[in-house]
Amino acid sequence: MADVITYRDAVAEGIAREMRRDPSVVCLGEDIGAAGGVFKTTVGLYDEFGPDRIRDTPISEQAIVGAAMGAAMTGIRPVAEIMFSDFLACCWDYLANEIPKVRYMTGGQVTVPLVIRTANGGGLGFGAQHSQAVENWALTVPGLKIAAPSNPADVVGLMAAAIRSDDPVVFFEHKGLFASKGTPAPPEHVVELGQAGIVREGSDVTVVALASTVPTALAAAERLAPEDISAEVIDLRCLIPLDVRTVLTSLQHTSRLVIVEENPYQGGWGATLASLVADEGFDLLDAPIKRIASACVPLPFADALEERVIPTTDSVTDQIRRLMAY
Amino acid sequence: MTGTSTQQAGQLDAAALLSLYEQMSVIRRTEKAAHDLFMSGLVKGTTHLAAGHEAVAVGASAALRPDDYVFATYRGHHHAIARGATPEECLAELMSKATGLCRGKGGSMHLTKVDTGMLGSYAIVGSHLPMAAGAAWSAQVRGTGQVAVAFFGDGATNIGAFHEALNLAAVWQLPVLFICENNFYMEYTPISSVTPVANPAADRAPGYGIPGEVIDGNDVLTVHDAVARAAERARAGDGPTVIEAQTYRHYGHSRTDPAKYRPDGELEQWLERDPLTVAHRHLTQLGIAGDELAQADSRAEQVVANAVDAAKNAPDADPAEAFTDVWADGGSTWRT
């Protein structure tokens, strides 16, 4: 086993492990077959599992997700790829009205074990229609589970949990992290959905992050260490189920909370987390909750503009420093 | 009433046809009961009645296997009953009762009975066509020989999901039947005024390399035979079929629609070819006596009267049900 693996390769590895384990797992999506995926996240799957289990589709997002739903309702476990998360809007009916509601409105008659994988987020200069972080869209819909890994081992572990879940999971792979490297996942690695990870221990401030903002938060924490600011970084890993307990437990010894989101400030997941902490952990706080999120503008193209919009190590470091001075 | 499921095209005998007639009679009376219960304040929300469409649901269901999958629309009472739901379960659901098909969480537009192959009624127009394609794909992957059927209205043919589903079904050669109930009105507007082809479903099918057939949707025998042929084709691996069954709804689009936009005489013309009347004529020609038909109607009347009573007397939906069935563990917890 290699010492390190890329996030990109971990996606294919995570899917392959589940397909070997369970013959009812099938994949569908645009360019996922012989082409190996536009982000090269399905490389090798077509060769190993063949066209019956790795199905190329037309550019038809409604058909992809709608068919995945019908298939999941009738005995197989589809893993559907929506290439860029922006394109979830093209099949939003299925995420907002069909998949999350069908169990409920049929009085529990239907099980929908499906995964919708998608490349989320900015940082690569793809412009406003290929760069959004849209996990907050899914968060508004009761009935969807939401995973968003930040490192290769979690990609594999969360993929295992997502595919084995009898509930529908939207799986956000961050396109800005595809080239990043990390420790490979051990055999049989499963990361339970709704289990946050403490990726850096600290005593002065709790920094809650997700996917791309985890490395940003870690970099900020390292930069602040020489200033005697000890930041604890929590990788939320999932938005639903939401691990509020780990956040409140951390606040018991840090008493300060910073939330770092890539989605726009308006309606971001951090607002839900902040309101929960205000509701249930107000006594734990010695300072206001600070949310750092993307600006409420469409993602611009040029690097210099994009950097102004998305949270950066500089902006996170600066905001934590200010909060510590409160 | 699924005893004819192994019948092939053209093989329905008089006894089988009488059984289908009785089933249509049950559905017609259930729809009337739903209407009356609504008017007396015992059904809330809205209802979309399918009186007039019975031959499509009953003829098609009789040509399917019990383990085939059916997906329907918000106008789906007739499909639910043709597919094995009882009038009592359906009316109880409409009346917000604990004994309803979905225990009060579905309502008129979401009648579902998975264990008899009724995989749901979906109230976003056209959304279930890709689902039916997916169920057919699942059957293909598992090698079960099952087919999936999507029943939909003429209005769904101008939705993107219709076109995406047909294309995918054709390119993957899926065992799926797309059955359009063309009642000539999408809600309040004539379909012809917003569609550039005469037959909104069947005329589009060749564009996807799929056979498209227009049939008399008020003749239960015609529907049965067309669906039996298409299902046979699908099971043989020859892919999807589009069937456009021309029919007519006796009521307006929904409870609040008196259907005043219909030209004078149009309803009366269709009533002459009412599915029950057409089946009645077939049965008379096959030598079924008038008293046998009257007995079938009488049995249907009794079934529905009993269903109304049972549904009225059933307990109300349990408020605790509001917090069950979001997740597979039965609960709705979203956080720690």
Chai-1 contact restraints between the chains, C-beta under 6 A:
chainA,res_idxA,chainB,res_idxB,connection_type,confidence,min_distance_angstrom,max_distance_angstrom,comment,restraint_id
A,P58,B,N167,contact,1.0,0.0,6.0,A-B,restraint_1
A,S60,B,E164,contact,1.0,0.0,6.0,A-B,restraint_2
A,Q62,B,P130,contact,1.0,0.0,6.0,A-B,restraint_3
A,Q62,B,A161,contact,1.0,0.0,6.0,A-B,restraint_4
A,Q62,B,E164,contact,1.0,0.0,6.0,A-B,restraint_5
A,A63,B,P130,contact,1.0,0.0,6.0,A-B,restraint_6
A,A63,B,E164,contact,1.0,0.0,6.0,A-B,restraint_7
A,A63,B,A165,contact,1.0,0.0,6.0,A-B,restraint_8
A,A63,B,L168,contact,1.0,0.0,6.0,A-B,restraint_9
A,G66,B,P130,contact,1.0,0.0,6.0,A-B,restraint_10
A,G66,B,M131,contact,1.0,0.0,6.0,A-B,restraint_11
A,A67,B,P130,contact,1.0,0.0,6.0,A-B,restraint_12
A,A67,B,A133,contact,1.0,0.0,6.0,A-B,restraint_13
A,A67,B,G134,contact,1.0,0.0,6.0,A-B,restraint_14
A,A67,B,W137,contact,1.0,0.0,6.0,A-B,restraint_15
A,M69,B,M131,contact,1.0,0.0,6.0,A-B,restraint_16
A,M69,B,G134,contact,1.0,0.0,6.0,A-B,restraint_17
A,G70,B,M131,contact,1.0,0.0,6.0,A-B,restraint_18
A,G70,B,A132,contact,1.0,0.0,6.0,A-B,restraint_19
A,G70,B,G134,contact,1.0,0.0,6.0,A-B,restraint_20
A,G70,B,A135,contact,1.0,0.0,6.0,A-B,restraint_21
A,A71,B,G134,contact,1.0,0.0,6.0,A-B,restraint_22
A,A71,B,W137,contact,1.0,0.0,6.0,A-B,restraint_23
A,A71,B,S138,contact,1.0,0.0,6.0,A-B,restraint_24
A,T74,B,A135,contact,1.0,0.0,6.0,A-B,restraint_25
A,T74,B,S138,contact,1.0,0.0,6.0,A-B,restraint_26
A,G75,B,S138,contact,1.0,0.0,6.0,A-B,restraint_27
A,G75,B,R142,contact,1.0,0.0,6.0,A-B,restraint_28
A,I76,B,S138,contact,1.0,0.0,6.0,A-B,restraint_29
A,I76,B,V141,contact,1.0,0.0,6.0,A-B,restraint_30
A,D93,B,I124,contact,1.0,0.0,6.0,A-B,restraint_31
A,D93,B,S127,contact,1.0,0.0,6.0,A-B,restraint_32
A,N97,B,I124,contact,1.0,0.0,6.0,A-B,restraint_33
A,E98,B,S127,contact,1.0,0.0,6.0,A-B,restraint_34
A,R103,B,D325,contact,1.0,0.0,6.0,A-B,restraint_35
A,Y104,B,K105,contact,1.0,0.0,6.0,A-B,restraint_36
A,Y104,B,D325,contact,1.0,0.0,6.0,A-B,restraint_37
A,Y104,B,V326,contact,1.0,0.0,6.0,A-B,restraint_38
A,M105,B,K105,contact,1.0,0.0,6.0,A-B,restraint_39
A,M105,B,G106,contact,1.0,0.0,6.0,A-B,restraint_40
A,M105,B,H110,contact,1.0,0.0,6.0,A-B,restraint_41
A,T106,B,C102,contact,1.0,0.0,6.0,A-B,restraint_42
A,T106,B,T112,contact,1.0,0.0,6.0,A-B,restraint_43
A,T106,B,G120,contact,1.0,0.0,6.0,A-B,restraint_44
A,G107,B,C102,contact,1.0,0.0,6.0,A-B,restraint_45
A,G107,B,R103,contact,1.0,0.0,6.0,A-B,restraint_46
A,G107,B,K105,contact,1.0,0.0,6.0,A-B,restraint_47
A,G108,B,D325,contact,1.0,0.0,6.0,A-B,restraint_48
A,Q109,B,T112,contact,1.0,0.0,6.0,A-B,restraint_49
A,Q109,B,V114,contact,1.0,0.0,6.0,A-B,restraint_50
A,T111,B,A328,contact,1.0,0.0,6.0,A-B,restraint_51
A,G143,B,V326,contact,1.0,0.0,6.0,A-B,restraint_52
A,D166,B,A328,contact,1.0,0.0,6.0,A-B,restraint_53
A,D167,B,W327,contact,1.0,0.0,6.0,A-B,restraint_54
A,D167,B,A328,contact,1.0,0.0,6.0,A-B,restraint_55
A,I240,B,W334,contact,1.0,0.0,6.0,A-B,restraint_56
A,P241,B,W334,contact,1.0,0.0,6.0,A-B,restraint_57
A,P241,B,R335,contact,1.0,0.0,6.0,A-B,restraint_58
A,L242,B,R335,contact,1.0,0.0,6.0,A-B,restraint_59
A,D243,B,T336,contact,1.0,0.0,6.0,A-B,restraint_60
A,V244,B,R335,contact,1.0,0.0,6.0,A-B,restraint_61
A,V244,B,T336,contact,1.0,0.0,6.0,A-B,restraint_62
A,R245,B,T336,contact,1.0,0.0,6.0,A-B,restraint_63
